C-alpha cells in the first residue's frame, strides 16, 4: 500500500512542512541516486533534483541525508525481498530454490541494471568502517541471505535434490560470495549470456 507525506495549506504553512508526495516513489528515486553516486558522492542538491523536492522538504521529511539513505536502504531490501519471493514461487525443491536465487541475481547483474550495481554491496564497501549502524544493517541483510541459502540446501537434502554430504552452512556462505560477486562484476558491463552462464556452474557446488 502506498504511503505519503501530507500537509494542509492552512494549519501547517507557518511550520514549513513539505508538500504532499508519495514517499515510496521518493525512496525509489533516492535508491537510484545513492546507487549511482554512492553515499558520500551524493549531495542534497543531487537528491533534490532527482526527487523533485527542495532541500527544505527533504530535511523536514527525513531530518538529514543519512536518515534518507537509511530509509532508501530499507526500501531497497524490502523490494529485493519481494522480488525474491516472486521468483521462488515456481520452485518445488531446494535445488530449484537455489537456482531461482542464482537466476534472480544473474538477471540483475547485466546491462544497465548490472552497471548500476547493488546498494547493499556499495554500502558495505563505502560505509562499513565509517558508519557502524549502517554496517550492521548491511551485515544483517547478508546474514539473512546466507541463512536462506543454508535452508534451501537442507530442504534439498530432505527432498533428495541435493546430496546429503554437502556441508549446508559452508556451501551457503560460498554461494553468497558467488551471488554478491555477480553484482560486483555486473558493474563492469557483463552481458546477459555471461551472467546466466554462471548459474549451472554455481549449482555444481551442490553436487
Backbone bond lengths (Angstrom), bond angles and torsions (degrees), N, CA, C in turn:
res aa  C-N    CA-C-N  psi(-1)  N-CA   C-N-CA  omega(-1)  CA-C   N-CA-C  phi
1 X - - - 1.464 - - 1.515 108.41 -
2 X 1.289 116.77 135.86 1.460 122.10 -176.90 1.506 110.45 -77.62
3 X 1.338 116.19 132.42 1.453 121.39 176.25 1.503 108.58 -106.11
4 X 1.344 116.48 165.65 1.454 118.86 -178.89 1.502 110.11 -150.83
5 X 1.322 114.99 159.09 1.451 122.32 172.01 1.511 105.98 -102.61
6 X 1.350 118.94 125.63 1.452 121.19 -173.99 1.515 111.54 -124.98
7 X 1.327 114.04 159.01 1.457 120.98 174.94 1.510 108.59 -142.79
8 X 1.326 116.06 168.15 1.455 121.56 168.11 1.509 107.55 -121.10
9 X 1.332 116.07 150.44 1.459 120.41 -176.55 1.520 112.24 -73.24
10 X 1.334 117.43 -22.42 1.454 119.15 -170.96 1.516 113.30 -90.63
11 X 1.327 117.63 -51.76 1.458 119.61 -169.63 1.515 113.72 -89.16
12 X 1.342 118.08 -17.73 1.450 118.49 -173.46 1.517 114.64 -119.52
13 X 1.338 118.04 1.11 1.462 118.89 -177.27 1.521 111.37 -59.31
14 X 1.328 117.51 -39.33 1.452 120.10 -177.29 1.528 111.76 -66.50
15 X 1.320 116.96 -22.95 1.448 120.09 -179.43 1.521 111.51 -88.60
16 X 1.326 117.54 -6.21 1.448 120.58 175.96 1.506 113.85 68.50
17 X 1.309 117.87 35.44 1.461 120.75 -179.84 1.520 110.48 -69.03
18 X 1.351 118.04 151.72 1.467 119.82 -179.22 1.507 112.12 -68.92
19 X 1.339 115.18 155.20 1.446 119.37 177.34 1.524 109.55 -67.64
20 X 1.322 115.71 165.48 1.460 119.31 179.59 1.522 110.32 -65.11
21 X 1.336 116.02 135.81 1.453 119.84 173.52 1.523 110.26 -155.26
22 X 1.316 114.90 160.24 1.458 123.05 -179.34 1.525 108.28 -80.41
23 X 1.328 117.32 109.56 1.454 120.88 -173.26 1.526 111.89 -64.92
24 X 1.333 116.99 -35.75 1.460 119.33 -178.92 1.530 110.87 -69.81
25 X 1.327 116.56 -38.85 1.463 120.21 176.90 1.531 110.18 -64.71
26 X 1.319 116.74 -39.06 1.468 121.23 177.95 1.523 110.17 -63.39
27 X 1.325 116.92 -44.67 1.455 120.22 -179.33 1.527 111.45 -66.08
28 X 1.326 117.04 -36.04 1.465 119.99 177.82 1.529 110.38 -62.45
29 X 1.320 116.82 -40.19 1.466 120.25 177.15 1.530 110.74 -68.48
30 X 1.321 116.31 -37.85 1.462 120.02 179.14 1.529 110.81 -65.08
31 X 1.340 116.77 -37.62 1.466 120.68 176.51 1.525 110.12 -56.07
32 X 1.335 115.85 -46.71 1.463 120.29 -178.55 1.528 111.08 -61.26
33 X 1.335 116.80 -42.55 1.466 120.13 -178.17 1.524 110.88 -66.92
34 X 1.332 116.85 -48.39 1.462 120.08 -178.51 1.530 111.54 -64.72
35 X 1.333 117.10 -35.85 1.460 120.00 178.81 1.524 110.90 -68.35
36 X 1.319 116.55 -40.37 1.466 120.76 -179.33 1.528 112.52 -70.25
37 X 1.324 116.64 -43.77 1.459 120.78 -170.19 1.525 114.43 -105.94
38 X 1.333 117.92 -13.73 1.451 120.43 -173.51 1.515 110.58 81.80
39 X 1.322 116.01 165.53 1.469 119.53 -178.02 1.531 111.01 -66.42
40 X 1.320 116.96 -51.94 1.460 119.48 -175.60 1.519 112.11 -72.80
41 X 1.326 117.07 -25.78 1.451 120.05 179.25 1.511 114.30 -81.07
42 X 1.332 116.45 -7.40 1.462 121.28 -179.36 1.524 110.60 -96.97
43 X 1.314 116.43 126.27 1.465 121.15 178.03 1.529 110.20 -101.50
44 X 1.295 115.48 165.47 1.467 119.87 175.28 1.531 109.85 -62.04
45 X 1.327 117.28 -34.47 1.466 119.98 176.87 1.531 111.04 -64.03
46 X 1.335 116.54 -40.15 1.470 120.44 176.10 1.525 110.37 -59.55
47 X 1.316 115.35 -46.21 1.464 120.39 -178.75 1.522 111.04 -65.93
48 X 1.331 116.34 -42.33 1.458 119.87 179.71 1.513 112.09 -59.83
49 X 1.339 115.91 -42.20 1.459 119.89 -179.67 1.522 111.39 -67.05
50 X 1.329 117.05 -42.29 1.469 120.61 -177.95 1.526 112.27 -73.43
51 X 1.335 115.80 -37.56 1.462 120.48 -176.49 1.532 111.99 -86.98
52 X 1.343 116.30 -11.18 1.457 122.50 -176.50 1.532 110.89 59.02
53 X 1.337 114.38 44.98 1.458 122.11 178.33 1.526 108.60 -131.79
54 X 1.309 116.17 152.46 1.454 119.65 173.87 1.521 109.09 -75.80
55 X 1.326 115.60 160.19 1.462 119.90 176.71 1.526 110.22 -58.79
56 X 1.335 116.41 -38.14 1.462 120.06 179.24 1.518 111.77 -61.72
57 X 1.327 117.20 -41.89 1.462 120.65 179.08 1.517 111.32 -64.98
58 X 1.327 116.36 -38.94 1.467 119.75 178.74 1.518 110.64 -63.68
59 X 1.326 116.25 -46.61 1.462 119.96 -178.69 1.524 112.15 -65.20
60 X 1.328 116.86 -36.17 1.463 119.54 -178.83 1.528 111.86 -73.18
61 X 1.326 116.08 -32.15 1.460 119.71 -179.12 1.520 112.31 -83.02
62 X 1.347 117.25 -34.05 1.466 120.11 -172.44 1.526 114.19 -123.95
63 X 1.300 118.81 0.85 1.470 124.54 -179.75 1.529 112.68 76.43
64 X 1.338 117.42 -54.26 1.458 119.84 -179.57 1.520 109.82 -159.49
65 X 1.333 115.91 177.07 1.468 120.17 -177.59 1.523 111.27 -62.44
66 X 1.309 116.97 -38.98 1.464 120.42 -178.36 1.525 111.01 -63.03
67 X 1.328 117.10 -43.00 1.468 120.59 178.60 1.522 111.02 -63.03
68 X 1.321 116.20 -39.43 1.471 120.02 176.57 1.525 110.02 -64.45
69 X 1.323 116.53 -41.66 1.462 119.81 179.46 1.526 110.97 -61.72
70 X 1.322 117.31 -44.75 1.460 120.55 -179.91 1.517 110.81 -62.61
71 X 1.327 117.14 -41.66 1.469 120.64 177.40 1.522 110.42 -62.87
72 X 1.338 117.21 -40.77 1.464 121.27 178.60 1.526 110.70 -66.22
73 X 1.331 117.26 -39.79 1.456 121.52 178.98 1.531 110.88 -63.28
74 X 1.338 116.58 -44.16 1.462 120.27 178.30 1.529 110.95 -64.05
75 X 1.318 116.06 -38.93 1.461 120.56 177.06 1.535 110.22 -64.07
76 X 1.321 116.56 -42.12 1.459 121.20 178.96 1.524 110.82 -60.88
77 X 1.319 116.84 -45.61 1.468 121.09 179.36 1.525 110.62 -62.44
78 X 1.323 117.14 -41.73 1.467 121.04 179.75 1.523 111.27 -64.21
79 X 1.330 116.82 -42.24 1.466 120.56 179.65 1.521 111.29 -66.06
80 X 1.330 117.30 -41.68 1.455 120.54 178.61 1.529 110.88 -65.08
81 X 1.335 116.72 -38.26 1.459 120.59 178.70 1.523 110.90 -65.04
82 X 1.318 116.24 -42.25 1.464 120.66 178.01 1.532 110.37 -63.30
83 X 1.312 116.45 -42.40 1.467 120.58 178.88 1.526 110.40 -63.45
84 X 1.324 116.40 -38.32 1.460 120.53 178.42 1.519 111.22 -65.20
85 X 1.321 116.68 -44.21 1.462 119.86 -179.76 1.525 111.21 -59.49
86 X 1.317 116.66 -38.53 1.461 120.17 177.24 1.529 110.90 -66.04
87 X 1.324 116.84 -40.74 1.463 120.93 -179.24 1.525 111.95 -66.96
88 X 1.322 117.07 -28.31 1.461 121.30 -176.48 1.528 113.35 -82.96
89 X 1.295 117.77 -16.33 1.464 120.35 -174.62 1.527 114.01 -54.77
90 X 1.339 119.85 -43.86 1.468 118.65 -178.04 1.535 113.82 -74.22
91 X 1.337 117.62 -16.11 1.465 121.13 -174.29 1.524 110.92 -71.01
92 X 1.332 116.00 133.52 1.461 121.07 -177.43 1.521 112.96 -107.96
93 X 1.323 117.55 -24.66 1.461 121.19 -177.61 1.521 110.16 -121.79
94 X 1.320 115.22 168.12 1.451 119.33 177.40 1.512 112.63 -61.57
95 X 1.321 116.74 -39.93 1.460 120.59 179.08 1.531 110.75 -64.21
96 X 1.324 116.64 -40.98 1.459 120.43 178.29 1.519 111.13 -64.79
97 X 1.318 117.50 -32.91 1.472 120.39 178.12 1.523 110.60 -68.49
98 X 1.332 116.77 -40.20 1.465 119.14 175.90 1.528 109.81 -63.89
99 X 1.326 117.15 -42.41 1.463 120.65 178.39 1.528 110.58 -60.74
100 X 1.331 116.76 -42.85 1.466 120.18 -179.59 1.525 110.87 -61.42
101 X 1.326 116.53 -38.47 1.464 120.45 179.23 1.529 110.57 -68.22
102 X 1.327 116.48 -42.65 1.464 120.40 176.79 1.529 110.72 -61.99
103 X 1.332 116.12 -42.03 1.466 120.50 -179.43 1.521 111.30 -64.99
104 X 1.328 116.88 -37.45 1.467 120.50 178.58 1.527 110.26 -63.44
105 X 1.320 116.68 -44.88 1.461 119.70 -179.88 1.525 111.31 -68.41
106 X 1.330 116.38 -37.23 1.462 118.98 177.41 1.524 110.68 -62.35
107 X 1.343 116.16 -40.43 1.467 120.06 -178.77 1.524 112.07 -67.68
108 X 1.341 116.89 -20.83 1.467 121.36 -179.88 1.524 112.67 -95.62
109 X 1.326 116.43 1.83 1.463 120.16 -169.70 1.524 113.97 -118.66
110 X 1.331 117.12 23.30 1.456 119.04 176.81 1.525 110.63 -137.91
111 X 1.313 115.19 161.34 1.461 123.24 177.87 1.541 111.34 54.21
112 X 1.315 118.40 -141.98 1.464 121.44 -171.06 1.526 112.59 -62.91
113 X 1.339 116.68 -46.13 1.467 119.29 -179.61 1.521 110.73 -64.43
114 X 1.318 116.14 -38.78 1.459 119.70 178.42 1.513 112.75 -63.73
115 X 1.333 116.38 -41.85 1.473 119.82 179.67 1.526 111.69 -66.85
116 X 1.333 116.59 -30.48 1.466 118.39 177.65 1.516 110.87 -66.68
117 X 1.316 117.13 -39.14 1.456 120.77 175.53 1.517 113.44 90.60
118 X 1.316 114.36 -169.09 1.464 122.88 -172.69 1.525 109.72 -115.97
119 X 1.316 116.29 129.88 1.469 120.29 -179.57 1.524 111.59 -66.19
120 X 1.324 117.54 -31.72 1.463 120.68 177.27 1.527 110.29 -64.03
121 X 1.328 116.11 -48.44 1.461 120.46 -178.28 1.523 110.83 -64.64
122 X 1.327 116.47 -46.58 1.463 118.84 -178.87 1.522 111.31 -63.38
123 X 1.328 117.07 -35.14 1.469 120.80 177.94 1.518 110.87 -68.02
124 X 1.334 116.58 -39.81 1.460 120.35 179.35 1.522 110.77 -62.55
125 X 1.329 115.91 -41.82 1.467 120.49 -178.04 1.523 111.40 -72.06
126 X 1.332 116.45 -44.58 1.463 120.68 -171.15 1.524 113.51 -83.04
127 X 1.332 117.65 -33.45 1.459 120.00 -168.05 1.523 114.70 -117.73
128 X 1.324 117.91 2.54 1.465 119.80 -174.71 1.525 113.01 -61.62
129 X 1.322 117.04 -31.97 1.464 120.39 -179.29 1.519 113.02 -96.62
130 X 1.318 117.55 -31.40 1.462 120.42 -172.61 1.530 113.80 -90.05
131 X 1.325 117.81 -18.82 1.465 119.75 -177.75 1.526 109.42 -139.18
132 X 1.322 117.71 91.30 1.471 121.41 -176.57 1.525 113.60 -58.37
133 X 1.331 118.00 -33.93 1.460 120.03 -178.61 1.524 111.04 -66.49
134 X 1.314 116.79 -46.66 1.458 120.43 178.30 1.520 109.92 -67.31
135 X 1.333 117.47 -38.03 1.462 120.97 177.01 1.521 111.01 -58.62
136 X 1.336 116.22 -39.57 1.464 120.71 178.49 1.517 110.81 -65.63
137 X 1.340 116.91 -42.03 1.469 120.97 178.27 1.529 110.80 -60.69
138 X 1.318 116.29 -42.61 1.466 120.83 179.65 1.525 110.01 -65.91
139 X 1.329 116.32 -44.59 1.466 120.39 179.67 1.523 111.42 -61.07
140 X 1.322 116.71 -39.26 1.455 120.82 178.57 1.528 111.26 -64.08
141 X 1.327 116.64 -40.92 1.457 120.81 178.57 1.528 110.88 -62.79
142 X 1.337 116.94 -44.38 1.452 120.54 179.17 1.528 111.26 -66.81
143 X 1.321 116.46 -36.07 1.467 120.56 178.01 1.527 110.97 -63.97
144 X 1.320 116.56 -38.54 1.468 120.45 176.97 1.526 110.29 -62.27
145 X 1.332 116.27 -42.85 1.465 120.28 178.44 1.532 110.81 -61.47
146 X 1.328 115.59 -43.66 1.467 119.66 -178.67 1.528 111.07 -63.95
147 X 1.313 116.82 -44.22 1.462 120.44 179.18 1.528 110.87 -65.53
148 X 1.329 116.79 -35.61 1.463 120.25 177.85 1.524 110.24 -63.72
149 X 1.319 116.74 -44.06 1.459 120.91 178.02 1.526 111.22 -62.23
150 X 1.323 116.08 -43.04 1.464 119.94 178.21 1.526 110.84 -61.15
151 X 1.329 116.39 -39.93 1.463 120.85 177.33 1.524 110.91 -62.69
152 X 1.318 116.84 -44.79 1.466 120.25 179.93 1.529 110.99 -61.27
153 X 1.330 116.39 -40.02 1.464 119.75 179.10 1.526 110.38 -64.53
154 X 1.313 117.56 -44.42 1.473 120.03 178.46 1.524 110.55 -63.85
155 X 1.324 116.95 -38.53 1.458 119.59 176.32 1.521 110.96 -62.52
156 X 1.338 116.39 -39.17 1.457 120.64 177.46 1.521 112.30 -64.73
157 X 1.324 115.77 -35.92 1.459 119.33 177.45 1.530 110.80 -68.24
158 X 1.323 115.82 -34.57 1.463 119.54 178.46 1.530 111.86 -72.02
159 X 1.342 117.41 -35.77 1.470 118.83 -178.10 1.529 112.56 -93.13
160 X 1.334 117.32 -0.75 1.454 121.26 175.17 1.512 115.47 88.38
161 X 1.329 118.46 2.44 1.465 120.11 -179.04 1.525 112.88 -85.40
162 X 1.340 117.66 -11.12 1.462 123.11 177.95 1.532 107.60 -132.25
163 X 1.329 118.26 132.14 1.468 120.50 -178.54 1.527 112.81 -59.24
164 X 1.316 115.25 148.45 1.463 121.06 -176.42 1.525 112.41 -68.06
165 X 1.348 118.20 -23.58 1.462 120.16 -175.77 1.531 113.38 -76.97
166 X 1.328 118.03 -11.33 1.464 120.93 -178.37 1.528 109.83 -66.14
167 X 1.314 116.67 130.35 1.465 122.51 177.35 1.530 108.01 -77.80
168 X 1.318 116.59 104.43 1.470 120.23 -172.72 1.531 113.03 -61.02
169 X 1.336 119.96 -51.43 1.478 118.97 -177.86 1.527 113.40 -62.48
170 X 1.342 116.91 -44.98 1.466 119.70 -178.08 1.526 111.52 -67.57
171 X 1.327 117.05 -40.38 1.461 120.61 179.77 1.521 110.74 -68.62
172 X 1.327 116.24 -36.72 1.466 120.05 176.85 1.523 110.59 -61.71
173 X 1.337 116.43 -41.36 1.469 119.70 179.52 1.523 110.62 -65.89
174 X 1.331 116.74 -39.87 1.456 120.43 178.53 1.529 111.15 -65.96
175 X 1.320 116.94 -41.67 1.466 120.52 177.29 1.528 111.17 -64.41
176 X 1.329 116.84 -35.85 1.463 119.84 176.31 1.524 110.08 -60.84
177 X 1.326 116.81 -40.80 1.463 120.30 177.17 1.524 110.92 -63.13
178 X 1.334 116.62 -38.25 1.464 120.54 177.55 1.530 110.09 -63.48
179 X 1.335 116.41 -46.96 1.461 120.88 -178.01 1.527 111.80 -60.84
180 X 1.329 115.76 -48.25 1.464 118.60 -178.47 1.523 110.77 -70.31
181 X 1.344 116.39 -31.84 1.460 119.73 175.88 1.518 111.74 -64.24
182 X 1.339 116.69 -34.53 1.465 120.34 175.73 1.520 110.75 -56.87
183 X 1.338 115.98 -44.20 1.463 119.32 -177.52 1.525 110.94 -68.37
184 X 1.327 116.62 -32.81 1.464 119.88 179.74 1.525 110.79 -69.43
185 X 1.338 117.79 -51.73 1.458 118.87 -177.40 1.524 111.53 -72.85
186 X 1.344 116.11 -19.71 1.454 119.27 175.43 1.515 112.40 -62.15
187 X 1.331 116.60 -24.38 1.465 120.76 179.67 1.529 111.81 -71.21
188 X 1.317 116.71 -12.89 1.459 119.53 -179.64 1.522 112.24 -89.54
189 X 1.340 117.25 4.06 1.453 120.07 175.62 1.510 114.46 89.87
190 X 1.323 117.24 39.01 1.470 120.97 178.96 1.531 111.08 -72.81
191 X 1.329 114.70 156.39 1.459 119.72 -179.44 1.523 111.00 -89.71
192 X 1.327 115.65 164.67 1.464 121.65 176.31 1.522 110.38 -58.82
193 X 1.312 116.50 -43.20 1.465 120.31 -179.22 1.520 111.35 -61.67
194 X 1.312 117.28 -42.84 1.461 120.82 179.46 1.522 111.53 -61.19
195 X 1.318 117.14 -46.05 1.455 120.39 -175.80 1.524 111.89 -72.44
196 X 1.327 116.93 -41.02 1.461 119.27 178.16 1.528 111.44 -65.35
197 X 1.339 116.19 -28.32 1.458 119.93 178.65 1.514 113.75 -66.06
198 X 1.322 116.82 -16.99 1.460 120.25 179.65 1.525 112.97 -78.47
199 X 1.311 117.23 -20.58 1.463 120.76 -172.03 1.524 111.94 -60.30
200 X 1.329 116.97 -53.58 1.463 120.06 -177.88 1.524 111.62 -64.46
201 X 1.327 117.03 -36.02 1.467 119.50 177.91 1.532 110.67 -65.59
202 X 1.307 117.11 -41.07 1.470 120.19 179.31 1.532 110.98 -65.95
203 X 1.305 116.86 -34.77 1.470 120.77 -179.19 1.530 111.79 -66.84
204 X 1.331 117.36 -19.28 1.468 120.04 177.28 1.517 111.28 -64.39
205 X 1.345 116.43 -19.83 1.459 119.69 176.28 1.525 111.54 -64.31
206 X 1.318 116.41 -20.01 1.469 121.28 -178.84 1.526 112.38 -88.37
207 X 1.345 116.34 -2.02 1.462 119.28 179.03 1.511 113.53 89.80
